[in-house]
Amino acid sequence: MHPFQRRRLTWSAALAAFAEADLLRRRAFSPRIADAQGPAWEPPVDVLETDDEILILTAMPGVDPGAVDVTIEGCELTISGRREMPGELARALIHRLELPQGCFARRIALPPGRYASARRASVNNCLIIRLSKAI
């Protein structure tokens, strides 16, 4: 096979992979209405551990951190709330809508251990939850 043909096949495979990835992304983040069966979306999270605490960073632009419910049950932390549609959407011509709207919830398995306190902060559109480790 000529090297140019091999490169063309590789490019075709890459384009097909990008198309498939975009389809999966659109399915995962497509707006849907929350119903009795559960939330409409899950915010992405990072879970980090230091010697003294567990840090949970949750990306949720457009969500008031004070309106987010955070609960710990057993070894699981649950973050839930709602992103409200901006009023401008009612009269706007939408060209692209990628930020999910409506109810959200995210359950995060916590590393084994006991936690003495939980603190919240908001930095750069992320909710940061700090769980202090109990000694």
C-alpha positions as CSV (number, residue, x, y, z in Angstrom):
1,M,0.0,0.0,0.0
2,H,1.3,3.5,-0.9
3,P,2.1,5.6,2.2
4,F,-0.4,8.3,1.1
5,Q,-3.2,5.7,1.0
6,R,-2.2,4.5,4.5
7,R,-2.4,8.1,5.8
8,R,-5.8,8.6,4.1
9,L,-7.2,5.5,5.9
10,T,-5.8,6.7,9.2
11,W,-7.3,10.1,8.7
12,S,-10.7,8.5,7.8
13,A,-10.5,6.4,11.0
14,A,-9.7,9.5,13.0
15,L,-12.6,11.5,11.5
16,A,-14.9,8.6,12.3
17,A,-13.7,8.4,15.9
18,F,-14.2,12.2,16.3
19,A,-17.7,11.9,14.9
20,E,-18.5,9.0,17.3
21,A,-17.1,10.9,20.2
22,D,-19.2,14.0,19.4
23,L,-22.3,11.8,19.2
24,L,-21.6,10.3,22.6
25,R,-20.9,13.8,24.0
26,R,-24.2,15.1,22.6
27,R,-26.1,12.2,24.0
28,A,-24.5,12.6,27.5
29,F,-25.1,16.3,27.7
30,S,-28.3,16.8,25.7
31,P,-30.9,18.7,27.7
32,R,-33.7,16.6,29.0
33,I,-36.4,17.3,31.5
34,A,-35.9,15.9,35.0
35,D,-38.7,13.6,36.0
36,A,-39.6,11.4,39.0
37,Q,-37.0,8.9,37.9
38,G,-34.0,11.2,38.6
39,P,-31.9,14.2,37.8
40,A,-31.3,15.5,34.3
41,W,-27.5,15.7,34.6
42,E,-24.4,15.0,36.7
43,P,-21.7,17.6,37.2
44,P,-18.1,16.5,36.7
45,V,-16.0,16.1,39.8
46,D,-12.4,15.7,40.9
47,V,-11.7,14.0,44.2
48,L,-8.3,14.7,45.8
49,E,-6.8,13.5,49.1
50,T,-4.1,15.2,51.2
51,D,-2.8,14.1,54.6
52,D,-5.5,16.2,56.4
53,E,-8.5,16.3,54.1
54,I,-10.5,15.1,51.1
55,L,-11.2,17.8,48.5
56,I,-14.1,17.5,46.1
57,L,-14.1,20.0,43.2
58,T,-17.4,20.1,41.3
59,A,-17.8,22.1,38.1
60,M,-21.2,23.8,37.9
61,P,-21.1,27.2,36.2
62,G,-24.3,29.1,36.6
63,V,-25.3,27.3,39.9
64,D,-25.6,29.2,43.1
65,P,-23.3,27.3,45.5
66,G,-25.5,28.3,48.4
67,A,-28.5,26.5,46.8
68,V,-26.6,23.2,46.5
69,D,-27.4,20.4,48.9
70,V,-24.4,18.4,50.2
71,T,-25.0,15.3,52.3
72,I,-22.9,12.4,53.6
73,E,-24.5,9.0,54.1
74,G,-22.1,6.3,55.1
75,C,-19.2,6.3,52.7
76,E,-21.0,8.4,50.0
77,L,-21.2,12.1,49.5
78,T,-24.2,13.4,47.5
79,I,-24.2,16.8,45.8
80,S,-27.6,17.9,44.3
81,G,-29.4,21.0,43.2
82,R,-30.8,22.7,40.2
83,R,-29.5,24.9,37.4
84,E,-32.2,27.3,36.4
85,M,-32.6,28.4,32.8
86,P,-31.7,32.1,32.4
87,G,-34.7,34.3,31.6
88,E,-33.1,35.4,28.3
89,L,-33.6,31.8,26.9
90,A,-37.4,32.4,26.9
91,R,-37.1,35.0,24.1
92,A,-33.7,34.0,22.5
93,L,-33.0,32.3,19.3
94,I,-30.7,29.5,20.4
95,H,-27.8,28.6,18.2
96,R,-26.1,26.2,20.6
97,L,-27.2,24.9,24.0
98,E,-24.6,22.7,25.7
99,L,-24.8,23.6,29.4
100,P,-27.2,21.1,31.0
101,Q,-30.2,22.6,32.8
102,G,-32.6,21.4,35.5
103,C,-32.0,19.1,38.4
104,F,-28.7,17.5,39.0
105,A,-27.2,15.1,41.4
106,R,-23.8,13.4,41.8
107,R,-22.9,10.6,44.2
108,I,-19.3,10.2,45.1
109,A,-17.8,7.3,46.9
110,L,-15.5,8.6,49.6
111,P,-12.2,7.0,50.6
112,P,-12.5,4.9,53.8
113,G,-12.2,7.0,56.9
114,R,-14.0,9.3,59.3
115,Y,-14.5,13.0,58.7
116,A,-14.7,15.7,61.4
117,S,-16.1,18.6,59.4
118,A,-17.2,19.7,55.9
119,R,-16.6,23.2,54.5
120,R,-17.7,24.7,51.2
121,A,-16.2,27.4,49.0
122,S,-16.8,28.6,45.5
123,V,-13.7,29.2,43.3
124,N,-13.8,29.8,39.5
125,N,-17.3,28.4,39.0
126,C,-16.4,25.3,41.0
127,L,-17.9,24.2,44.3
128,I,-15.1,23.0,46.5
129,I,-16.0,20.7,49.4
130,R,-13.3,20.1,52.0
131,L,-13.8,17.2,54.3
132,S,-11.4,17.3,57.3
133,K,-10.2,13.9,58.3
134,A,-10.9,12.9,62.0
135,I,-7.9,11.9,64.0
